[in-house]
């Protein structure tokens, strides 16, 4: 890749996150944004050919045969590749461990990284033993030095710990060598700092106080995800992190600076505020921004004329379910079936969920037809306000509240009052508050290394985010075809100073694939951005 970039005249290679993600021990771990450690590198990247001379003729032959088969597949067989590499590393460990473990370089690596390396190795050993990364079900629900000492004292688990050290040492050595090679060619390397960690991760196991493990991070709805996004990561306990001046973040950044010249700070909006979703929710529509200036019942009534307490708080915060609502979502022919199986009558024409289905996680776990499950999710989301996660006496308007059936039940006057509250809340009320929160943490994190910072500022972006990034000298990310006003960003005319402009990202299709998705949109791009007249070619080729 470095040779290609150099020959093509490119100065920088950007990688996706490279941390270990081994949670489920199957293909689901191929998702790079759910790390079990923000320090450990992923074992799948080990280069076995660096140990070629240590393999027997038979082992070399078998490796080449299996590599050939894997490389001929149309899609990567993630599980088989990872198993292959672990099998050979175990062989190499048996042959080389004693010699490597006595070397100065190895001892220096272990001593320098023991703070994260020891709990990481323990986590991997216990995960493999329990066949689950869910540490809440382990005997040792929180890491301590006693856990390490206990595993170290056992001969078999001691070998497993040392195997993890062995793997991480060579991953480090190989990555450093690859980075050095890039630098020799004048090519810089840009890493990716994921906004979240896995719920079942070493970091959460070791420092549970730094995370809100009963919450999930995600994103509010947009044109690409109308129901919002639920990433499943715990949110950060920023108040606790601030107590030691964000030590965990600084150590994380410093570890990455050993390899990278620059980094992409994933979802930089999360350092202003995060979309926080209750643990019992599957979709993202019942989330709220955290932190945020929630509304009291008194303010809702006084400032917006919405009779919250007079009509009953539950009318606004509990799913609004009546016969005609059920008919609207499922069809009248299925009303009785839905009521009998999933709901209970509460009087005055109202229904509530039966206890067996009173949150989205319970519905997800049940054996229900897809169309019914999606309809039940929609019923759960049919609310006007969501209660604050820390103080249930405070309220946030439900995102996209105008799309709910509950909203449609109000007359025009009350709809306008709710719209005014909604617009005030989402487009102004919290802007300065979020800016202050970003200034508390971003300078500390950015200044912990000399890497060049680039923030991914896509999505529902408050007006003051670009100004904060500019003042902190954090580059913005702009994708030509992802503006907020349904127009393309012309990089030659409108790209702001200190920004990275790209035609595509890992969150979009590539330019050639996108070219064939919508002929009308492609035609506009051809005329407006490329500046050419006439009909756009049907295929984007190198000669275009």
C-alpha positions in Angstrom: 0.0 0.0 0.0 2.8 2.4 0.8 4.5 1.6 -2.5 1.3 2.3 -4.4 0.7 5.6 -2.5 4.2 6.7 -3.2 4.1 5.8 -6.9 0.7 7.5 -7.3 2.0 10.7 -5.7 -0.1 10.4 -2.5 1.2 11.6 0.8 -1.0 9.9 3.3 -2.7 6.5 4.1 -5.7 6.5 6.4 -6.6 3.3 8.2 -9.8 2.2 9.9 -9.4 1.3 13.7 -6.9 -1.5 14.2 -7.6 -2.5 17.8 -8.7 -5.9 18.9 -12.4 -6.5 18.6 -12.7 -10.2 19.7 -16.0 -10.3 21.5 -18.1 -13.0 20.0 -15.2 -15.0 18.5 -16.9 -15.2 15.1 -17.5 -13.0 12.0 -19.3 -10.3 14.0 -15.9 -9.3 15.4 -15.0 -8.0 11.9 -16.7 -4.7 12.8 -13.7 -2.4 13.6 -15.5 0.1 15.7 -16.3 -2.1 18.7 -12.9 -2.6 20.3 -12.4 -4.7 23.4 -9.3 -2.7 24.1 -8.3 0.8 22.9 -4.6 -0.2 23.4 -4.3 -3.8 22.1 -3.8 -4.4 18.4 -5.9 -6.9 16.5 -4.3 -10.4 16.2 -5.7 -10.8 12.6 -3.1 -8.4 11.4 -0.1 -10.6 12.3 2.2 -11.3 9.4 3.2 -15.0 9.6 5.7 -14.6 6.8 8.0 -12.7 9.2 8.5 -16.1 10.9 9.0 -18.1 7.7 12.4 -19.5 8.7 11.0 -20.7 12.0 8.5 -23.0 10.2 9.1 -26.5 9.1 8.9 -27.4 5.4 5.5 -29.1 6.0 4.2 -26.0 8.0 5.3 -23.7 5.2 3.6 -25.9 2.6 0.4 -26.1 4.6 0.4 -22.3 5.2 0.8 -21.5 1.5 -1.9 -23.9 0.5 -4.4 -22.4 3.0 -3.5 -18.9 2.1 -4.1 -19.6 -1.6 -7.6 -21.0 -0.8 -8.5 -18.0 1.3 -7.3 -15.5 -1.2 -9.4 -17.0 -3.9 -12.6 -16.5 -2.0 -14.9 -13.7 -3.2 -15.3 -12.5 0.4 -12.9 -12.7 3.4 -13.5 -15.7 5.6 -12.8 -13.7 8.8 -13.1 -16.6 11.2 -10.9 -19.0 9.2 -8.2 -16.3 8.7 -8.1 -15.5 12.4 -8.0 -19.2 13.4 -5.2 -19.8 10.9 -3.1 -17.1 12.4 -3.7 -18.1 16.0 -2.8 -21.7 15.1 0.6 -20.7 13.7 1.3 -18.2 16.5 0.8 -21.0 19.0 3.3 -23.1 17.1 5.8 -20.3 17.0 5.3 -19.5 20.7 6.2 -23.1 21.6 9.4 -22.7 19.5 10.5 -19.2 20.2 9.0 -18.0 23.4 11.9 -18.6 25.8 14.4 -16.8 23.6 12.1 -13.9 22.8 11.0 -13.5 26.5 14.7 -13.1 27.5 15.3 -10.3 25.0 15.7 -6.6 26.2 13.2 -5.4 23.5 10.5 -7.8 24.8 11.1 -7.0 28.4 11.0 -3.3 27.6 7.7 -3.6 25.8 6.1 -5.6 28.6 7.2 -3.2 31.3 6.2 -0.1 29.3 2.7 -1.4 28.6 1.9 -3.5 31.7 -0.9 -1.1 32.8 -3.1 -2.2 29.9 -1.4 -5.4 28.8 -1.9 -7.4 32.0 -5.7 -6.7 32.2 -6.0 -7.3 28.5 -4.4 -10.7 28.7 -6.5 -11.6 31.7 -9.7 -10.6 29.8 -8.7 -12.7 26.8 -8.0 -15.8 29.0 -11.3 -15.5 30.9 -13.3 -14.7 27.8 -11.9 -17.9 26.2 -12.6 -19.9 29.3 -16.1 -18.7 29.8 -16.8 -18.6 26.0 -18.3 -15.1 26.6 -16.9 -11.6 26.9 -19.8 -10.6 29.2 -17.8 -10.1 32.4 -20.9 -9.4 34.4 -21.4 -13.2 34.4 -17.8 -14.0 35.4 -16.7 -14.7 39.0 -14.3 -11.7 38.7 -16.7 -9.0 37.6 -14.1 -6.2 37.9 -10.4 -6.5 37.2 -7.9 -6.2 39.9 -4.2 -7.2 40.3 -5.4 -10.2 42.3 -7.0 -11.5 39.1 -3.7 -11.3 37.3 -1.8 -12.9 40.2 -4.3 -15.8 40.3 -4.1 -16.5 36.6 -0.3 -16.1 36.7 0.0 -18.6 39.5 -1.7 -21.4 37.5 0.7 -23.1 35.0 -1.8 -23.5 32.2 -3.4 -20.0 32.4 0.1 -18.5 32.8 1.0 -19.8 29.4 -2.2 -18.3 28.0 -1.3 -14.9 29.4 2.2 -15.1 28.0 0.7 -16.1 24.6 -1.3 -12.8 24.5 1.9 -10.9 25.5 3.8 -12.7 22.7 1.1 -11.8 20.1 0.9 -8.1 21.1 4.7 -7.8 21.1 5.0 -8.9 17.5 2.0 -6.9 16.3 3.7 -3.9 17.8 7.0 -4.7 16.1 5.4 -5.3 12.7 3.3 -2.2 12.8 6.3 0.0 13.8 8.3 -1.5 10.9 5.4 -0.9 8.4 5.1 2.7 9.6 8.9 3.3 9.4 8.7 2.0 5.8 5.9 4.5 5.0 8.0 7.3 6.4 11.0 6.3 4.3 8.9 6.9 1.3 7.6 10.2 2.6 4.1 8.8 3.2 2.3 9.7 6.5 -0.1 7.4 8.2 -3.4 8.5 9.7 -5.2 6.4 12.3 -8.8 6.2 13.4 -9.8 6.9 17.0 -13.3 5.3 17.5 -15.7 7.2 19.6 -16.9 4.1 21.5 -15.7 0.9 23.1 -17.4 -2.5 23.4 -19.7 -2.8 26.3 -17.9 -6.1 27.1 -14.4 -4.8 26.9 -11.2 -4.7 28.9 -11.6 -0.9 29.5 -15.1 -1.3 30.9 -14.0 -4.3 33.0 -11.0 -2.5 34.4 -12.5 1.0 34.8 -16.3 0.6 35.0 -16.6 4.0 36.7 -15.5 5.8 33.5 -18.5 4.5 31.6 -22.3 4.6 31.8 -22.7 0.8 31.3 -26.5 1.1 31.5 -26.7 3.4 28.5 -26.0 3.0 24.8 -24.4 5.5 22.4 -25.8 6.1 18.9 -27.0 8.9 16.6 -30.3 10.6 16.0 -32.2 9.9 12.8 -31.0 11.2 9.4 -31.7 10.5 5.7 -29.5 7.4 5.9 -31.1 6.0 9.1 -34.7 7.2 9.7 -34.9 5.3 13.0 -31.6 6.6 14.3 -28.6 4.5 15.0 -27.9 2.4 18.1 -24.2 1.5 18.2 -24.5 -0.4 21.5 -21.5 1.2 23.1 -21.6 2.5 26.7 -21.5 6.3 27.0 -18.6 8.1 28.7 -18.9 9.3 32.3 -17.2 12.6 31.5 -17.6 13.9 35.0 -15.6 11.0 36.4 -13.0 11.3 33.6 -12.5 14.9 34.4 -11.5 14.1 38.0 -8.0 12.9 36.9 -7.9 15.3 33.9 -8.9 12.6 31.3 -6.0 10.3 32.1 -7.6 7.4 30.2 -8.0 9.5 27.1 -4.5 10.8 27.3 -3.0 7.3 27.6 -5.1 6.2 24.7 -3.9 9.0 22.4 -0.3 8.6 23.5 -0.4 4.9 22.7 -1.7 5.6 19.2 0.9 8.3 18.6 3.6 5.6 18.7 2.3 4.7 15.2 0.4 7.5 13.6 1.2 11.0 12.3 -2.4 12.1 12.3 -5.8 10.7 13.3 -9.5 10.9 12.5 -11.5 11.6 15.7 -14.6 9.5 15.0 -17.9 11.4 15.6 -16.3 14.5 17.2 -19.9 15.6 18.1 -19.7 13.0 20.8 -17.3 15.3 22.7 -19.9 18.1 22.6 -22.8 15.7 23.4 -23.7 12.1 22.6 -27.0 10.6 21.6 -27.7 8.4 24.6 -30.2 5.6 24.4 -31.6 3.5 27.3 -30.2 0.0 27.5 -33.7 -1.5 26.9 -34.1 0.2 23.5 -33.1 -1.4 20.2 -33.6 1.6 17.9 -32.4 5.1 18.4 -35.6 7.1 18.5 -36.0 7.0 22.3 -32.6 8.6 22.9 -31.7 12.0 24.2 -28.6 14.2 24.0 -26.3 13.9 26.9 -25.4 16.2 28.5 -28.3 18.5 27.7 -30.4 21.2 29.4 -33.6 19.2 29.9 -37.0 20.9 30.5 -38.9 20.9 33.7 -42.7 20.5 33.8 -43.0 24.0 34.9 -41.0 25.4 32.0 -42.9 23.3 29.5 -46.2 24.6 30.9 -45.2 28.3 31.4 -43.0 28.9 28.3 -44.9 26.8 25.8 -48.4 26.4 27.1 -48.4 22.6 27.0 -50.5 21.3 30.0 -48.1 18.5 30.9 -49.3 17.9 34.5 -52.9 18.9 33.9 -53.4 16.3 31.2 -51.1 13.8 33.0 -47.4 13.3 32.4 -48.0 9.7 31.2 -50.0 11.1 28.2 -46.8 12.6 27.0 -44.1 10.1 28.2 -45.8 6.7 27.8 -46.7 5.0 24.5 -50.0 6.5 23.2 -52.0 3.4 22.2 -55.7 3.3 21.2 -57.7 1.2 18.8 -57.2 3.5 15.9 -53.5 3.8 16.6 -53.2 0.0 16.4 -55.2 0.0 13.2 -52.9 2.6 11.7 -49.8 0.6 12.3 -51.0 -3.0 11.9 -54.2 -2.8 10.0 -57.7 -3.2 11.5 -57.8 -7.0 10.7 -54.9 -7.6 13.1 -56.1 -5.3 15.9 -57.5 -8.1 18.1 -54.4 -10.3 17.7 -52.1 -7.4 18.7 -54.2 -6.5 21.7 -54.6 -10.1 23.0 -51.0 -11.0 22.7 -49.0 -7.9 23.4 -51.1 -5.3 25.2 -53.4 -4.8 28.2 -56.4 -2.5 28.5 -56.0 0.3 31.0 -59.4 2.1 30.6 -60.9 5.0 28.8 -59.9 3.5 25.4 -56.2 3.2 26.3 -53.8 0.3 26.2 -50.4 -0.3 27.6 -47.8 -3.0 26.9 -48.0 -6.3 28.6 -45.1 -6.8 31.0 -43.6 -9.5 28.7 -43.2 -6.9 25.9 -42.8 -3.6 27.8 -39.5 -2.7 26.2 -37.8 -3.1 22.8 -35.2 -5.6 24.0 -38.0 -8.0 25.2 -39.6 -7.7 21.8 -36.3 -8.3 20.0 -35.8 -11.5 22.0 -39.2 -12.9 21.3 -40.1 -15.0 18.3 -42.2 -12.5 16.4 -42.7 -11.9 12.7 -40.6 -9.0 11.5 -43.5 -6.8 10.5 -45.1 -7.2 13.9 -41.8 -6.5 15.7 -41.3 -3.3 13.8 -44.8 -2.2 14.5 -44.4 -2.9 18.2 -41.1 -0.8 18.2 -43.1 2.0 16.6 -45.8 1.7 19.3 -43.1 2.0 22.0 -41.7 5.1 20.3 -45.1 6.8 20.1 -44.4 9.4 22.8 -44.0 13.2 22.9 -41.3 13.5 25.6 -38.6 11.1 27.0 -37.7 11.5 30.7 -34.2 12.5 31.5 -31.9 9.6 32.3 -30.6 11.1 35.5 -33.6 13.0 36.7 -37.1 11.7 35.7 -38.6 15.0 36.8 -37.0 16.6 33.7 -37.9 16.0 30.0 -36.6 16.0 26.5 -38.7 16.2 23.3 -38.7 12.9 21.4 -36.6 13.3 18.3 -38.7 13.5 15.1 -41.8 14.0 17.3 -43.8 15.4 14.4 -43.7 12.0 12.8 -45.4 10.2 15.7 -49.1 9.3 15.7 -49.3 10.7 19.2 -48.4 14.2 17.8 -51.0 13.9 15.1 -53.7 13.4 17.8 -53.2 17.0 19.0 -55.1 19.9 17.5 -53.3 22.5 15.3 -52.7 24.9 18.2 -51.0 22.4 20.4 -49.0 21.0 17.5 -47.6 24.4 16.9 -46.6 24.8 20.6 -44.9 21.4 20.5 -43.0 22.4 17.3 -41.8 25.6 18.9 -40.5 23.8 21.9 -38.9 21.2 19.7 -37.1 23.8 17.5 -35.9 25.8 20.6 -34.6 22.6 22.2 -32.8 21.1 19.3 -31.6 24.2 17.4 -30.3 26.7 20.0 -31.1 25.9 23.6 -28.0 23.7 24.2 -25.5 25.1 21.7 -23.4 27.2 24.2 -23.7 24.5 26.8 -22.3 21.9 24.4 -19.6 24.3 23.3 -18.5 24.7 26.9 -18.4 20.9 27.4 -16.2 20.5 24.3 -13.8 23.1 25.5 -13.4 21.2 28.8 -12.1 18.0 27.2 -11.0 18.4 23.6 -8.0 20.7 24.3 -6.7 18.2 26.9 -7.1 15.2 24.6 -5.7 17.0 21.5 -2.7 18.5 23.4 -1.7 15.1 24.8 0.2 14.3 21.5 1.7 16.0 18.5 -0.5 14.1 16.0 -2.5 16.2 13.5 -6.2 16.0 14.5 -9.1 15.7 12.1 -12.6 15.5 13.5 -15.5 13.6 11.7 -18.1 16.3 12.1 -20.9 14.8 10.0 -24.5 14.5 11.1 -26.7 16.9 13.2 -24.0 19.5 13.6 -24.7 22.5 15.9 -23.7 25.8 14.5 -20.8 26.5 16.8 -19.0 23.1 16.2 -17.0 24.4 13.2 -15.9 27.4 15.2 -14.7 25.3 18.1 -12.8 23.0 15.7 -11.2 26.0 13.9 -10.0 27.5 17.2 -8.6 24.2 18.4 -7.0 23.6 14.9 -8.8 20.4 14.4 -9.4 19.7 10.7 -13.0 19.2 9.6 -14.3 16.4 7.4 -16.4 17.2 4.4 -17.9 14.6 2.0 -18.9 16.2 -1.3 -22.2 14.5 -1.5 -23.3 14.7 2.2 -24.2 18.3 2.8 -27.1 19.3 5.0 -29.1 21.3 2.3 -29.3 18.7 -0.5 -26.5 20.4 -2.5 -23.1 19.2 -3.2 -20.1 20.8 -1.6 -17.9 22.2 -4.3 -14.3 21.9 -2.8 -12.9 24.4 -5.2 -15.3 27.2 -4.2 -16.7 26.5 -0.7 -14.5 24.2 1.2 -13.5 26.0 4.5 -10.0 26.4 5.6 -8.6 23.6 7.7 -10.8 20.9 6.2 -10.4 17.5 4.6 -12.7 17.1 1.5 -13.4 13.7 0.0 -15.7 12.2 -2.6 -16.4 9.2 -0.4 -15.7 7.7 3.0 -16.1 4.3 4.7 -19.7 5.3 5.5 -20.7 5.7 1.9 -20.4 3.8 -1.4 -17.4 4.6 -3.4 -17.7 7.1 -6.2 -17.9 4.5 -9.1 -20.7 2.6 -7.3 -22.5 5.8 -6.3 -22.4 7.0 -9.9 -24.9 4.3 -10.9 -27.4 4.7 -8.0 -29.4 7.7 -9.2 -29.0 9.1 -12.7 -30.6 12.4 -11.9 -28.3 13.1 -8.9 -25.3 11.9 -10.9 -26.2 14.3 -13.7 -26.2 17.2 -11.3 -22.8 16.2 -9.9 -21.5 15.9 -13.5 -22.7 19.4 -14.3 -22.3 21.3 -11.0 -19.1 19.9 -9.6 -17.2 18.5 -12.5 -18.2 21.5 -14.6 -19.0 19.5 -17.8 -22.0 19.9 -20.1 -24.2 17.4 -21.7 -25.4 14.0 -20.5 -23.3 12.3 -17.9 -21.8 8.9 -18.9 -23.6 5.9 -17.5 -20.4 4.5 -15.9 -17.7 6.4 -14.1 -14.4 5.2 -15.6 -10.8 6.3 -15.3 -11.2 8.1 -18.7 -14.2 10.1 -17.5 
